[in-house]
Amino acid sequence: MTSVRRSDGRGAGPTAGGIRAVRVYLRSGLVVTAVLFTGMAALVLADGVWPHPLTSPPSLLLVLVLAGVAGAHLTLVRPDGAPPTVLRQGIAVAALLAGTAGLLVVAHQAPRAAALWLLVPGVALSVLLAVRGWRRADLVAAGLLVVAAAAGATAAGLPQYATPWLRPLVALFFLAFPAATDLGQIWMLRVFDRLEEARRLAEELATTRERVRIAAELHDVQGHSLHAIAMHAELTERLVGADPEAAARHARTVRTLAADALAETRALVRGYRDADLAGELRNAAGLLRAAGADAEVVGDASVVPAVHAVLLGPVVREAATNVLRHSDPSRVRFTVRRAGDRTELDVYNDGVPDEPAAADPHGGTGLAGVRDRIGKRGGDVEAGPDAAGGFRLRVVLLSGSEDGPDGPGDRAGEQAGDTAGVDA
């Protein structure tokens, strides 16, 4: 069957696959910032406004500036918040100084191209801001340096804009756009990193809650039995010489209690322990919600006959376990219907992976075990993808189907051969 993708608990949050896709997109955006903005500035060297050939020393010098700024950006602008070092800070300062010097050269040699070259110190300023560890005064001084250079370049290089107030706005846009783009993408990447961590913690919490539930049930099953066994064993020891007949009775009681405890433990492990269906549905929905899915229960489980509830409880646990293991949904729905002599359980989830899950190497029975158990009671099981791209498990029981070929009296034998509750 299937497993769960974390959402915001209301079915509207991003899935893990969606988070990974967005992170890849944002990381590629950091590369695009360096390549695109420095590449746009490089076009100036091939334009007619640039008075020097491409192989001239001024052109080659500016090519080195572009390569250095782009390389510094690709190397240092990262979302992981690497700790600052003297080397990283030195590279950031050198890139900013080189980009600013290149801007002044272009403004002097080709004033009409100065506006586009404002992108280069903008990319360098992004590198400076991405490298942590600066004092506020350092950043203010760097900003003033770039703004002063930009002001000089603006005065020389934006004569085509007749409106004076438009010139500083254009300069500010070209200068700030690379840094704003990078910082926005880095912020989003860190947000998605926190979402991924929260999703992982939700998985661990869901697993821990299930283990605690199983441990509590195991304690309930064995605590009383072991205490009674110890008491009767002590009585047997005391009476074995004084009253052999009474000792034998207590020994038989010990054997009976041990057999009962073993049967109940097997029933717990294999999901056969009698429990109310409504409680199982609540537990399953709560487990899935803790894992991040929007899980809901539709219908009234209290109207389901007890003989059907005993059969459907393990199915609910099996379905919830498989949803957690094998798919990635944002929505899971348990529907219980009772009409006439017919009981129906429908479990639906979205987020089914494109590729089917590999077979369990440990030999878990999963849906095969569900089909076997329900089929022996004359019920019907349907499971598979639906037209909407989700997965649906549907179990139908009819009154009297619980007394099928292997009725309730054969449960102990069936427990020894089947596995339920968990797909392992």
C-alpha positions in Angstrom: 0.0 0.0 0.0 1.5 3.4 0.6 3.4 5.9 3.1 3.0 9.6 4.0 4.3 12.9 2.8 4.3 15.7 5.3 2.1 18.6 4.8 0.9 21.4 7.1 -1.7 19.1 8.7 -4.4 20.6 6.5 -3.5 19.0 3.2 -2.1 22.3 1.7 1.6 22.0 2.7 4.5 21.1 0.4 5.5 17.5 0.2 9.1 16.3 0.6 9.4 15.8 -3.2 8.1 19.3 -3.7 10.6 20.7 -1.2 13.4 19.0 -3.0 12.3 20.4 -6.3 12.1 23.9 -5.0 15.5 23.7 -3.3 17.1 22.5 -6.6 15.4 25.4 -8.4 16.6 28.0 -5.8 20.1 26.6 -5.8 20.2 26.8 -9.6 19.0 30.4 -9.3 22.2 31.3 -7.3 24.2 30.0 -10.3 22.1 31.9 -12.7 22.6 35.2 -10.8 26.4 34.9 -11.2 26.3 33.8 -14.8 23.5 35.9 -16.1 24.3 39.3 -14.5 28.1 39.1 -15.2 27.3 37.8 -18.7 25.0 40.7 -19.5 27.8 43.1 -18.4 30.3 41.2 -20.6 28.1 42.0 -23.7 29.3 45.6 -23.3 32.8 44.6 -24.5 31.4 43.4 -27.8 29.2 46.4 -28.3 30.1 49.4 -30.4 30.1 51.8 -27.4 33.2 50.1 -26.1 36.2 51.8 -27.8 38.7 49.0 -27.4 39.0 45.6 -29.2 38.3 42.5 -27.2 42.0 41.5 -27.1 43.2 44.8 -25.8 44.5 45.2 -22.3 41.5 47.1 -20.9 39.1 44.6 -22.3 41.1 41.6 -21.0 41.3 43.4 -17.6 37.6 43.7 -17.4 37.2 40.1 -18.5 39.3 39.1 -15.5 37.2 41.3 -13.3 34.0 39.6 -14.5 35.5 36.1 -14.1 36.8 36.9 -10.6 33.4 38.4 -9.4 31.5 35.5 -11.0 33.9 32.9 -9.5 33.7 34.5 -6.0 29.9 34.4 -6.2 29.8 30.8 -7.3 32.2 29.8 -4.5 31.0 31.9 -1.6 27.2 32.5 -2.0 25.7 29.5 -0.4 22.6 28.9 1.7 24.3 26.6 4.3 25.7 29.5 6.3 29.3 28.4 6.2 31.3 30.0 9.0 33.3 33.1 8.0 37.0 32.9 7.6 39.6 35.5 6.9 40.1 34.0 3.4 36.4 34.1 2.5 36.1 37.7 3.7 39.3 38.7 1.8 37.9 37.2 -1.4 34.6 39.1 -0.9 36.4 42.4 -0.3 38.6 41.8 -3.4 35.6 41.0 -5.5 33.8 44.2 -4.4 36.9 46.4 -5.0 37.5 44.8 -8.4 33.8 45.2 -9.5 33.7 48.8 -8.3 37.0 49.6 -10.1 35.7 48.0 -13.3 32.6 50.1 -13.1 34.7 53.3 -12.9 36.8 52.1 -15.9 33.7 51.5 -18.0 32.1 54.8 -16.9 35.3 56.6 -18.1 35.8 54.7 -21.3 32.2 54.0 -22.4 29.8 56.1 -20.3 26.7 54.8 -22.1 27.5 51.3 -20.9 27.9 52.2 -17.3 24.3 51.5 -16.4 24.7 47.8 -17.3 28.0 47.5 -15.6 26.3 48.5 -12.3 25.3 44.8 -12.2 29.0 43.8 -11.6 29.5 45.5 -8.3 25.9 44.5 -7.4 27.0 40.8 -7.8 30.1 41.6 -5.7 28.0 43.2 -3.1 25.9 40.1 -2.9 29.1 38.1 -2.2 30.0 40.5 0.6 26.6 40.2 2.2 26.6 36.4 1.9 29.9 36.0 3.8 29.0 36.3 7.4 31.0 37.7 10.2 31.1 41.4 9.2 30.6 44.2 11.6 27.8 46.6 10.8 30.4 49.4 10.2 32.2 47.2 7.7 29.0 46.7 5.7 28.2 50.4 5.9 31.6 51.4 4.6 31.4 48.9 1.7 27.9 50.2 0.8 29.1 53.8 0.8 32.0 52.8 -1.4 29.8 51.2 -4.0 27.2 53.9 -3.8 29.8 56.6 -4.4 31.2 54.7 -7.4 27.7 54.2 -8.7 26.9 57.9 -8.3 30.0 58.8 -10.3 29.1 56.2 -13.0 25.5 57.4 -13.0 26.5 61.0 -13.6 28.7 60.0 -16.5 26.8 57.0 -17.9 23.1 57.8 -17.9 22.8 60.8 -20.1 20.1 59.1 -22.2 17.6 59.5 -19.3 16.4 63.0 -19.5 14.6 63.0 -16.2 17.2 63.6 -13.5 15.3 61.8 -10.7 15.1 58.6 -12.8 18.8 58.2 -13.0 19.5 57.3 -9.3 16.5 54.9 -9.3 17.9 53.1 -12.3 21.3 52.9 -10.8 19.9 51.7 -7.5 17.9 49.0 -9.2 20.9 47.6 -11.2 23.1 47.8 -8.2 20.7 46.2 -5.7 18.9 43.7 -7.9 21.6 40.9 -7.8 22.0 41.1 -4.0 18.2 41.2 -3.4 17.8 38.2 -5.7 20.5 36.2 -4.0 19.4 37.0 -0.4 15.8 36.2 -1.2 16.8 32.8 -2.6 19.0 32.0 0.3 16.3 32.9 2.7 13.8 30.6 0.9 16.4 27.8 0.9 16.9 28.1 4.6 13.1 28.1 5.1 12.8 24.9 3.1 15.7 23.4 5.0 13.8 24.0 8.2 10.7 22.4 6.6 12.7 19.3 5.7 14.0 19.1 9.2 10.5 19.4 10.6 9.3 16.7 8.3 12.1 14.4 9.5 11.3 15.1 13.1 7.6 14.4 12.4 8.5 11.0 10.9 10.6 10.2 14.0 7.7 11.3 16.3 5.2 9.2 14.4 7.5 6.1 14.8 8.1 6.9 18.4 4.4 7.2 19.2 3.7 3.9 17.5 6.4 2.2 19.5 5.1 3.7 22.7 1.6 2.5 21.9 2.8 -1.0 21.2 4.9 -1.0 24.3 2.0 0.1 26.4 -0.2 -2.6 25.0 2.5 -5.2 25.5 2.8 -4.1 29.1 -0.9 -4.4 29.6 -1.0 -7.9 28.0 2.0 -9.4 29.9 2.1 -7.4 33.2 -0.9 -9.1 34.8 -0.1 -12.6 33.4 3.5 -12.6 34.5 2.6 -11.4 38.0 0.0 -14.2 38.3 2.5 -16.8 36.9 5.0 -15.7 39.5 2.5 -16.0 42.3 1.3 -19.5 41.3 4.8 -20.7 40.8 5.7 -19.6 44.3 2.7 -21.4 45.7 3.7 -24.5 43.7 7.1 -24.4 45.2 5.7 -24.1 48.7 3.2 -26.9 48.3 5.2 -29.4 46.3 6.2 -31.3 49.4 3.2 -30.6 51.7 0.3 -30.9 49.3 1.3 -32.4 45.9 -2.2 -32.3 44.6 -2.6 -28.6 45.3 0.9 -28.0 43.9 -0.1 -29.8 40.7 -3.2 -27.6 40.4 -1.1 -24.5 40.7 1.4 -25.9 38.2 -1.5 -26.4 35.7 -2.6 -22.9 36.3 0.9 -21.6 35.6 0.9 -23.6 32.3 -2.6 -22.1 31.4 -1.5 -18.6 32.2 1.7 -18.9 30.2 -0.2 -20.3 27.2 -2.8 -17.4 27.5 0.0 -14.8 27.7 1.7 -16.3 24.7 -1.5 -16.3 22.7 -2.3 -12.6 23.6 1.3 -11.6 22.8 1.0 -13.2 19.4 -2.3 -11.6 18.9 -0.8 -8.2 19.7 2.1 -8.6 17.4 0.0 -9.8 14.5 -2.7 -7.3 15.0 -5.4 -9.7 16.2 -5.9 -8.3 19.6 -9.6 -7.3 20.0 -9.9 -3.5 20.1 -12.7 -1.2 19.2 -12.7 -0.1 15.6 -13.3 3.5 16.6 -10.2 3.6 18.7 -8.1 2.0 16.0 -9.4 4.7 13.5 -8.5 7.5 16.0 -5.1 6.1 16.6 -4.4 5.7 12.9 -5.6 9.2 12.1 -3.6 10.7 15.0 -0.5 8.8 13.8 -0.8 10.1 10.3 -1.5 13.7 11.5 1.6 13.5 13.6 3.5 12.5 10.4 2.2 15.6 8.7 -0.8 14.3 6.6 -4.3 15.6 6.7 -6.1 12.5 8.0 -9.8 12.3 8.5 -12.3 9.6 9.6 -15.7 9.6 7.9 -18.6 7.5 9.2 -19.6 6.0 12.6 -17.6 3.0 13.6 -19.8 2.3 16.6 -22.5 0.9 14.4 -20.2 -1.8 13.0 -20.9 -5.2 14.5 -18.3 -6.5 17.0 -17.4 -9.5 14.8 -16.6 -7.1 11.9 -14.8 -4.6 14.1 -12.4 -7.4 15.2 -11.5 -8.1 11.6 -11.3 -4.5 10.5 -9.1 -3.2 13.4 -6.0 -5.0 12.1 -6.8 -3.8 8.6 -6.8 -0.1 9.8 -3.4 -0.6 11.4 -2.0 -2.3 8.3 -3.3 0.5 6.1 -1.8 3.3 8.4 1.5 1.5 8.6 1.7 1.1 4.8 0.8 4.7 4.2 3.7 5.7 6.4 6.0 3.3 4.7 5.3 3.4 1.0 3.7 6.7 -0.2 3.9 10.4 0.2 0.4 11.9 0.7 -0.9 15.1 1.9 -4.4 13.6 2.5 -5.6 10.3 3.9 -9.3 9.4 4.5 -10.8 6.5 6.4 -14.4 5.8 5.5 -16.6 3.4 7.4 -20.1 2.5 6.1 -22.8 0.2 7.5 -25.8 -0.5 5.3 -28.1 -3.5 6.0 -25.9 -6.6 6.5 -22.9 -4.9 4.7 -19.9 -3.3 6.4 -17.4 -1.4 4.2 -14.0 0.1 5.1 -12.4 2.4 2.5 -8.9 3.9 3.0 -7.7 6.4 0.5 -4.5 8.4 0.2 -2.8 10.5 -2.4 0.9 11.0 -3.0 1.5 7.6 -4.6 5.0 7.3 -6.0 5.5 6.9 -9.7 7.5 3.7 -9.2 6.1 0.8 -7.2 7.8 0.1 -3.9 10.3 -2.8 -3.9 9.3 -6.0 -2.3 10.0 -6.3 1.5 13.2 -8.3 1.8 12.1 -9.5 5.3 9.0 -11.2 3.9 6.3 -9.0 5.2 2.8 -10.0 4.2 1.1 -6.6 4.0 -1.9 -6.6 1.7 -1.5 -10.3 0.9 -2.1 -11.0 4.6 -5.1 -8.7 4.6 -6.6 -10.5 1.6 -5.9 -13.9 3.1 -7.6 -13.1 6.5 -10.6 -11.3 5.0 -11.0 -13.9 2.3 -11.2 -16.7 4.8 -14.2 -14.9 6.4 -15.9 -14.6 3.0 -15.1 -10.9 2.6 -13.8 -9.0 -0.3 -10.6 -6.8 -0.6 -9.8 -4.4 -3.4 -6.6 -2.4 -3.5 -4.8 -0.4 -6.1 -4.4 3.0 -7.7 -7.6 4.9 -8.6 -8.4 7.3 -11.5 -7.4 10.4 -9.5 -3.8 9.1 -9.0 -4.2 8.0 -5.4 -4.3 4.6 -3.7 -7.5 3.0 -2.4 -8.0 0.0 -0.1 -11.6 -1.2 0.1 -12.7 -4.1 2.4 -16.3 -5.4 2.3 -17.8 -7.8 4.9 -21.3 -9.2 5.0 -23.1 -10.4 8.0 -22.3 -14.1 8.4 -19.0 -13.7 6.6 -17.2 -13.8 10.0 -18.2 -17.5 10.3 -16.5 -18.5 7.1 -14.3 -21.6 6.5 -12.0 -20.6 9.3 -14.3 -19.0 11.7 -13.5 -17.4 15.1 -12.7 -20.7 16.6 -9.7 -21.1 14.3 -8.1 -17.8 15.2 -5.3 -19.2 17.3 -4.1 -21.4 14.5 -4.3 -18.5 12.0 -2.3 -16.3 14.4 0.7 -18.7 14.1 0.8 -18.3 10.4 -0.1 -14.7 9.5 1.5 -11.3 10.2 -0.6 -8.1 10.5 -0.4 -4.7 12.0 3.1 -4.0 10.6 4.5 -4.9 7.2 7.6 -6.6 8.4 
